[in-house]
Amino acid sequence: MFVRSIHTLEAQPRNAAGPERSAEAVYICQIPGCTQTILSRHFMCARHWSMVRAETRAEVSHKLNAWISGMDNLYPFMIARLKAIIQVGKLHGEDMCNFEARLLRVQSNREEFEKGRCL
């Protein structure tokens, strides 16, 4: 059974205890230009996650839960994830052409994506 935290997109076993967990990897926030370090269980830094519209945050969380529970594949989550990144990037005035192009590739090649081919 998994617990999903909406603001961090964290998946962990329900009975996991803090001190017994192994060290987590640290990454950089996925928003272009942000250098905030985040734990691997986070989707983006808290500041940027709070900028994502509530309906998009709910969609990302719902799609991720569906993928983790085996009720859906990764494709819907990837679409929601890219939409969230593009939303925040545009608020910052960042050039999101690369992310928008990737979103279009994923959307137009759903079959290939679902077969596990990288886009």
Summary of the structure (lengths in Angstrom):
residues: 119
radius of gyration: 15.0
end to end distance: 30.8
largest distance: 44.0
contacts: 309
relative contact order: 0.13
helix: 45%
strand: 12%
